[in-house]
Amino acid sequence: MSEIIPQSYTEPEYIEPQSVQMGAIHISNDVVSKIVGMAAQATEGISSMSVGLTEGIAKSISGKSLQKGIDVAIKDDQASIQLRINVQFGKKMHEVCQELQHNVQQAVEQLTGIMVNEIKVQVVGVTMQEQV
């Protein structure tokens, strides 16, 4: 007769992989600026971004592609964003600006991993909606 020899079962040990850092990751201000521009476009009540005088001059002299009405500064993985916008007439400006701040923060943090510590919105104009 064959005899069954009991064997003890050892649960396999789970080894958590270590995060490997291959090198530094840099996301340019222009990329963040484009993300901000797309989030602003998706915000209801904003008719357009506004170009300041110095930004317009810098763009014409350097030919550099600057995002219209958007300034981004990143320091220590924290972003500071400044926006100049035109709001559609009849919209509540404070609500449009709050929604804009929320949309921009969500987009930048989710797509880049960079934390947004401030978003300053300056309403520089009011535009009438075009009649179709």
Steps between C-alpha positions, in 0.01 A plus 500: 500500500616845421513747777407867461759721653357833615694800375481838657384777269690823516316808372714678240641826625389812318788723411397854421690641204713798586437815307785560267588855412656502158570872499342840539174594330454858386172635365542832326296806586371502141345156547333604825387819328333301221322281755377814676379640166302185422343501847406866454343426161283234664375745764158645425476879507851577379494662159877524454839540660654846491850593387676765705702774329841358598402147397384625161828690445711202614313270263548730202872558572610148591253304292476269801173317540355644818168382640256785479416655840670226706808528721636188670780486757613165642726483803564194719225299323245772584331698226387860517264594219374840392217539246359801318153433361201656331163391639175475305251773588221377727710232674576530870869584498582359843339165410678482164834578668447240775411234242805600296727466804354157577531376139858624467609348831345162416649488149852602600522276806351194329696525175840610634515407868606856577310649793336837439539735794337810350290604205449872455226601258478853365186592308613760248192522283136412437381390158154473351393163369479495123149471358460207260 
